[in-house]
Amino acid sequence: MDDRKLEVLRAIVEDYVATQEPVGSKAVSQRHALGVSAATVRNDMAYLEEAGYIQQPHTSAGRIPTAKGYRLFVDRLGKIKPLSAAERRAVHRFLSEAIDLDDVVTRTVRLLAQLTHQVAVVQYPSLNRSSVRHLELVSLTPTRLMLVMITDTGRVEQRYVEVPAELTEDDVLDLRRLVNEQLQGKALADAPRIIAGLAGLARPELRATASALARVLLESVVARTEERVAVAGAANLTRNGNFFAGSLRPILEALEEEVVLMQLLGRADSNALLTVRIGDENEVADFREATVVTAGYGPGSVVGHMGVLGPTRMDYPGTIAAVRAVARYVSEILEQNR
């Protein structure tokens, strides 16, 4: 395929996304400075149709891109449309005003939905990819403690510990020092092995209490590793409903299943700056008529993913730029709060 045919495909994708109407050869030659006649454009469109990059929705219409055409557009033709300076300032200000991790995630998913006019999905930082920043022990009664674990991504886990003997203030200080010396800065993936040895490191008179504490700690890092996701903008799907060949119901129902959403985000390549899956490239069956754009985020390394889902008729340059920019800002916020 020569450069001119690629330019014709680019023109068809851009015009169809902008107008929501099938695109004819006359419109392409008039709207885009290709330097060739409508007849030449018509021949190029015939080639693109035969090659499977565009199709004719009905006999009297122009042409629309196929999933294969969108893929070529994303890979070779789409120019990233960066956020304006005003948009960048607004994004940074909106996210930087978050008061905690839950607020960061809530603001992020709302922001992505507003910027892209698609469904937005944000995974909370994964405990499996996080490390321990600090552990706090607070004495509630002589035989009851509150354990608070804070990860490097700002995630907070809180548990209560019933202990077998009354504790003094010095006992609580010793236990707090012990757990922080052993776990602070350690990856949560390595924590179970370390926790298993905590009781043996405690003073003899505190070993029974340290065992009780270890059991609760283990629950925090193992039993609570289920992933959480936030979703916003589902109403945007209904606005774009006519661009899905089938019913929206399976997609809307899938968006209510966290396991499905984790599949959607978890299949994104953690080492890639950004992943775009179009149509049948999506392994989740209910999303085979959709496009999913995802990016990893995290303080130095990826601890979670975010993305948007919408019809294959999508503003790819604008959507890719928005997802990439928001992921970068969230990564910076988490880095600053480590």
C-alpha positions in Angstrom: 0.0 0.0 0.0 1.4 3.4 -1.0 1.3 6.6 1.0 -1.6 8.0 -1.0 -3.8 5.1 -0.1 -2.8 5.5 3.6 -3.8 9.2 3.4 -7.2 8.2 1.9 -7.7 5.8 4.8 -6.7 8.5 7.3 -9.2 10.9 5.7 -12.0 8.3 5.8 -11.4 7.5 9.5 -11.1 11.1 10.5 -14.2 12.2 8.6 -16.3 9.2 9.8 -15.4 9.9 13.4 -16.2 13.6 13.0 -19.4 13.4 11.0 -20.7 9.9 12.0 -21.7 9.5 8.4 -20.3 7.1 5.7 -17.6 8.9 3.6 -17.7 9.1 -0.2 -14.8 9.7 -2.6 -16.1 13.2 -3.5 -16.1 14.3 0.1 -12.5 13.0 0.6 -11.2 14.8 -2.4 -12.9 18.1 -1.4 -12.1 18.1 2.3 -8.5 16.9 2.1 -5.7 18.3 0.0 -4.6 15.0 -1.5 -3.7 16.5 -4.9 -5.6 13.9 -6.9 -9.0 13.7 -8.5 -12.2 12.1 -7.0 -11.8 9.3 -9.6 -8.3 8.5 -8.3 -9.7 8.6 -4.7 -12.5 6.3 -5.8 -9.9 3.8 -7.2 -7.9 3.9 -3.9 -11.1 3.3 -1.9 -11.9 0.3 -4.0 -8.5 -1.1 -3.2 -9.0 -0.3 0.5 -12.3 -2.0 0.5 -11.0 -5.1 -1.3 -8.1 -5.3 1.3 -10.7 -5.2 4.1 -9.8 -1.7 5.5 -13.1 -0.1 4.7 -16.6 -1.3 4.0 -19.9 -0.1 2.5 -22.7 -0.3 5.2 -25.4 -0.2 2.4 -25.5 0.1 -1.3 -26.2 3.8 -1.6 -23.7 4.9 1.1 -20.1 5.9 1.2 -17.6 3.9 3.1 -16.8 3.4 6.8 -13.6 1.9 8.4 -13.5 -1.7 9.6 -11.7 -2.8 12.7 -8.7 -3.7 10.4 -8.8 -0.1 9.1 -8.9 1.4 12.6 -5.9 -0.8 13.6 -3.8 0.4 10.6 -4.9 4.0 11.5 -3.7 3.6 15.1 -0.5 1.9 14.2 0.7 4.0 11.2 -1.5 7.1 10.7 -2.9 8.5 13.9 -1.1 11.5 15.3 -1.5 12.0 19.0 -3.6 15.0 19.8 -2.0 16.4 22.9 -4.1 18.1 25.6 -4.1 21.8 25.4 -2.2 23.8 28.1 -5.5 24.8 29.7 -6.6 21.1 29.8 -3.3 20.0 31.3 -3.5 22.6 34.0 -7.1 21.6 34.8 -6.2 17.9 34.9 -3.3 18.6 37.2 -5.2 20.9 39.5 -8.2 18.5 39.7 -6.1 15.4 40.5 -3.7 17.2 42.9 -6.7 18.3 45.1 -7.4 14.6 46.0 -7.2 14.0 49.7 -6.4 10.3 49.7 -6.0 7.3 47.4 -9.8 6.6 47.1 -10.2 10.2 46.1 -7.4 10.0 43.5 -9.1 6.9 41.9 -12.6 8.5 42.0 -11.4 11.7 40.5 -9.3 9.9 37.9 -12.2 7.7 36.6 -14.5 10.7 36.4 -11.9 12.8 34.6 -11.2 10.1 32.0 -14.9 9.7 31.3 -15.3 13.4 30.9 -12.2 13.9 28.7 -12.9 11.0 26.3 -16.8 10.8 26.4 -16.4 7.0 26.9 -16.7 4.5 29.7 -13.7 4.9 32.0 -12.3 2.1 34.2 -9.5 2.6 36.8 -7.9 -0.2 38.8 -6.9 0.6 42.4 -3.2 0.0 43.0 -2.7 -3.7 43.3 -1.6 -4.9 46.7 0.5 -7.6 44.9 2.5 -4.9 43.2 2.9 -2.6 46.3 5.3 -2.5 49.2 4.8 -1.5 52.9 5.4 2.1 53.7 4.4 2.0 57.4 2.6 -0.1 60.0 0.9 1.5 62.9 -0.4 -0.2 66.1 -2.9 1.6 68.3 -3.9 0.3 71.7 -7.7 0.5 72.0 -8.0 -1.6 75.2 -5.3 -3.6 77.1 -6.3 -6.6 75.0 -7.3 -5.0 71.7 -5.2 -3.3 69.1 -5.9 -1.5 65.8 -3.5 -2.4 63.0 -3.1 0.1 60.1 -1.0 -0.8 57.1 -0.1 1.9 54.6 1.4 0.9 51.3 3.7 2.9 49.1 0.8 3.7 46.8 -1.3 5.2 49.6 -3.6 2.2 50.0 -4.7 1.8 53.6 -5.7 -1.5 55.2 -7.2 -1.4 58.8 -7.7 -4.4 61.0 -8.4 -5.2 64.7 -6.3 -7.6 66.7 -7.6 -9.4 69.8 -4.5 -10.3 71.9 -4.3 -13.1 74.5 -2.8 -11.0 77.3 -3.0 -7.4 78.5 -0.4 -5.1 77.0 1.5 -2.1 78.4 2.3 0.9 76.4 5.9 -0.3 76.1 4.7 -3.7 74.8 2.8 -1.9 72.0 5.9 0.2 71.2 8.0 -3.0 71.0 5.5 -4.7 68.7 5.2 -1.6 66.5 9.0 -1.4 66.2 9.3 -5.1 65.4 6.8 -5.1 62.6 8.2 -2.0 61.0 11.8 -3.2 61.2 10.8 -6.4 59.5 8.2 -5.2 56.9 8.8 -1.5 56.2 9.9 -1.1 52.5 9.3 -4.8 51.8 7.2 -5.9 48.8 3.8 -7.3 49.8 4.5 -10.3 47.7 7.4 -11.2 50.1 5.5 -10.3 53.2 3.9 -13.7 54.1 7.4 -15.3 54.5 8.5 -12.4 56.7 5.3 -12.5 58.8 5.7 -16.2 59.4 8.9 -15.5 61.4 7.6 -12.5 63.4 6.7 -14.4 66.6 10.1 -16.0 66.9 11.7 -12.5 66.9 9.5 -11.1 69.7 10.4 -11.1 73.4 9.4 -14.4 74.9 6.5 -12.9 76.9 5.2 -11.2 73.7 5.4 -14.2 71.4 1.7 -15.3 71.8 0.6 -11.7 71.1 3.0 -11.5 68.1 1.5 -14.7 66.8 -2.0 -13.2 67.0 -0.7 -10.0 65.3 1.0 -12.1 62.6 -2.3 -13.9 61.8 -4.1 -10.6 61.3 -1.2 -9.2 59.2 -1.3 -12.2 57.0 -5.0 -11.7 56.4 -4.3 -8.1 55.4 -1.7 -9.0 52.8 -3.2 -12.3 51.6 -7.0 -12.4 52.2 -7.4 -8.7 51.1 -5.5 -8.9 47.8 -8.7 -8.9 45.7 -8.5 -6.2 43.1 -10.9 -3.3 43.1 -11.9 -1.2 40.1 -13.9 2.1 39.7 -16.1 2.7 36.7 -17.6 6.0 35.4 -19.4 7.2 32.2 -21.6 4.2 31.5 -24.2 6.7 30.1 -21.7 7.5 27.4 -22.2 4.0 25.9 -25.9 4.7 25.4 -25.1 7.9 23.6 -22.9 5.9 21.2 -25.2 2.9 21.1 -26.0 3.2 17.4 -22.3 2.5 16.7 -22.6 -1.0 18.1 -24.0 -3.6 15.8 -25.6 -5.7 18.5 -27.3 -5.0 21.8 -25.6 -2.9 24.5 -27.0 -5.1 27.2 -24.1 -7.6 27.3 -21.5 -4.8 27.5 -23.4 -3.0 30.3 -23.8 -6.2 32.2 -20.1 -7.0 31.8 -19.2 -3.6 33.2 -20.9 -4.6 36.4 -18.6 -7.6 36.9 -15.3 -6.7 38.6 -13.8 -10.0 37.5 -14.5 -9.1 33.9 -13.1 -5.6 34.3 -10.0 -7.0 35.9 -9.6 -9.2 32.8 -10.0 -6.2 30.6 -7.3 -4.2 32.4 -5.1 -7.1 33.4 -4.6 -8.2 29.8 -2.9 -4.9 29.1 0.8 -5.2 28.6 2.4 -4.0 31.8 5.6 -3.0 29.9 3.8 -1.0 27.3 3.2 2.7 27.7 -0.2 2.2 26.2 -2.3 -0.6 24.7 -5.1 -0.3 22.1 -7.3 -3.3 21.5 -9.8 -3.0 18.7 -12.8 -5.3 18.1 -11.8 -9.0 18.0 -8.5 -8.2 19.6 -10.4 -8.0 22.9 -10.3 -11.4 24.6 -13.4 -10.6 26.6 -16.2 -11.8 24.4 -18.7 -9.1 25.4 -16.2 -6.4 24.2 -15.6 -7.7 20.7 -17.4 -4.8 19.1 -15.6 -2.2 21.2 -12.2 -0.6 21.5 -10.3 -0.6 24.7 -7.5 1.9 25.4 -5.4 1.2 28.5 -2.3 2.4 30.2 -0.3 1.4 33.3 0.4 3.8 36.1 2.5 3.8 39.3 5.3 5.4 41.2 8.3 4.2 39.2 6.7 0.8 38.3 3.2 -0.2 37.3 0.9 -0.9 40.2 -2.4 -0.6 38.3 -4.1 0.1 35.0 -6.6 2.6 33.8 -8.5 2.8 30.5 -11.5 3.6 28.5 -14.0 1.5 26.5 -16.1 2.7 23.6 -17.2 2.0 20.0 -14.5 1.3 17.4 -15.6 4.6 15.9 -13.6 6.5 18.4 -11.4 9.7 18.4 -8.2 7.6 18.7 -5.7 10.5 18.8 -7.6 12.4 21.4 -8.5 9.3 23.5 -4.9 8.0 23.4 -3.6 11.4 24.5 -6.1 11.7 27.4 -5.4 8.2 28.8 -1.7 8.6 28.5 -1.7 12.1 30.1 -4.0 11.1 33.0 -1.9 8.0 33.7 1.2 10.1 33.8 -0.3 12.6 36.2 -1.6 9.9 38.6 1.9 8.3 38.5 3.4 11.6 39.5 1.0 12.1 42.4 1.7 8.6 43.8 5.4 9.3 43.4 5.2 12.5 45.4 3.3 10.8 48.2 5.6 7.8 48.6 
